[in-house]
Amino acid sequence: MDTIIYLIRHGLTNWSKEDYFSGVSDIPLLEEGVLQAELLSKRFSDNSIQLETIYSSPLKRCRKTAEILSQPRTIPIQIIDAFQELNYGDWEGMSRVNVIDQFPNEYKKWSQDPFLLSTPNGESGKQLIDRVIPSLKQILKTNKGKKIAIVAHKTVNRLIICWV
């Protein structure tokens, strides 16, 4: 039996809605984000998808999404620090528009190669993947033939997909 991983991005936050670089900032879900997580939990229940474990980033937007997803079946949640979002450094808490205005050269260079280049005082996609993949490999090793969910972030999930 194959292992099935559901990669889930946390529900909506104010910063994701407004296109801010949230990165490692611990931003809560909006009511709409809570509703998104509730609907996802219902969809998993309605489709009889029996998750055995949920792995989550330590940031509260992911933890809350994971907690909602685990209900009403009380699926165990394991927090994995490595699944924290990319650290955007000096750009944390800034809108994309403001970053482009204040860091035009850095933004242009970074947007052309965000895998190898980092934001000022942040981390690169390569650094993120080097942090995430060892934990992912361990999860795969210990969950052969199971259905699991990983609740993480846009960049983390995208780079996991690229790595696979």
Solvent accessible surface area in square Angstrom, and as a share of the most:
residue,aa,sasa,rsa
1,M,190,0.85
2,D,117,0.60
3,T,42,0.24
4,I,68,0.34
5,I,52,0.26
6,Y,58,0.22
7,L,52,0.26
8,I,15,0.07
9,R,106,0.39
10,H,15,0.07
11,G,6,0.06
12,L,36,0.18
13,T,0,0.00
14,N,74,0.38
15,W,63,0.22
16,S,30,0.19
17,K,119,0.50
18,E,91,0.41
19,D,66,0.34
20,Y,78,0.30
21,F,8,0.03
22,S,14,0.09
23,G,1,0.01
24,V,43,0.25
25,S,29,0.19
26,D,66,0.34
27,I,21,0.11
28,P,81,0.51
29,L,24,0.12
30,L,54,0.27
31,E,162,0.72
32,E,86,0.38
33,G,0,0.00
34,V,40,0.23
35,L,93,0.46
36,Q,78,0.35
37,A,2,0.02
38,E,83,0.37
39,L,103,0.51
40,L,49,0.24
41,S,8,0.05
42,K,120,0.51
43,R,159,0.58
44,F,10,0.04
45,S,45,0.29
46,D,96,0.50
47,N,86,0.44
48,S,74,0.48
49,I,32,0.16
50,Q,108,0.48
51,L,11,0.06
52,E,80,0.36
53,T,15,0.09
54,I,0,0.00
55,Y,10,0.04
56,S,0,0.00
57,S,0,0.00
58,P,26,0.16
59,L,11,0.06
60,K,78,0.33
61,R,3,0.01
62,C,0,0.00
63,R,89,0.33
64,K,86,0.37
65,T,3,0.02
66,A,0,0.00
67,E,82,0.37
68,I,24,0.12
69,L,1,0.00
70,S,4,0.02
71,Q,92,0.41
72,P,109,0.69
73,R,67,0.24
74,T,104,0.61
75,I,11,0.06
76,P,81,0.51
77,I,55,0.28
78,Q,87,0.39
79,I,79,0.40
80,I,32,0.16
81,D,104,0.54
82,A,18,0.14
83,F,0,0.00
84,Q,55,0.24
85,E,11,0.05
86,L,5,0.02
87,N,51,0.26
88,Y,21,0.08
89,G,17,0.16
90,D,64,0.33
91,W,0,0.00
92,E,40,0.18
93,G,25,0.24
94,M,33,0.15
95,S,16,0.10
96,R,69,0.25
97,V,105,0.60
98,N,65,0.33
99,V,0,0.00
100,I,73,0.37
101,D,102,0.53
102,Q,118,0.53
103,F,41,0.17
104,P,72,0.45
105,N,106,0.54
106,E,78,0.35
107,Y,37,0.14
108,K,128,0.54
109,K,128,0.54
110,W,25,0.09
111,S,55,0.36
112,Q,131,0.58
113,D,51,0.26
114,P,60,0.38
115,F,81,0.34
116,L,114,0.57
117,L,78,0.39
118,S,51,0.33
119,T,1,0.01
120,P,34,0.21
121,N,125,0.64
122,G,20,0.19
123,E,26,0.12
124,S,7,0.05
125,G,3,0.03
126,K,86,0.36
127,Q,97,0.43
128,L,0,0.00
129,I,19,0.10
130,D,78,0.40
131,R,66,0.24
132,V,0,0.00
133,I,15,0.07
134,P,83,0.52
135,S,27,0.18
136,L,1,0.01
137,K,110,0.47
138,Q,95,0.42
139,I,8,0.04
140,L,57,0.28
141,K,138,0.59
142,T,77,0.45
143,N,5,0.03
144,K,154,0.65
145,G,17,0.17
146,K,72,0.31
147,K,54,0.23
148,I,0,0.00
149,A,0,0.00
150,I,0,0.00
151,V,0,0.00
152,A,0,0.00
153,H,0,0.00
154,K,69,0.29
155,T,22,0.13
156,V,0,0.00
157,N,13,0.07
158,R,149,0.54
159,L,27,0.13
160,I,6,0.03
161,I,111,0.57
162,C,102,0.61
163,W,107,0.38
164,V,132,0.76
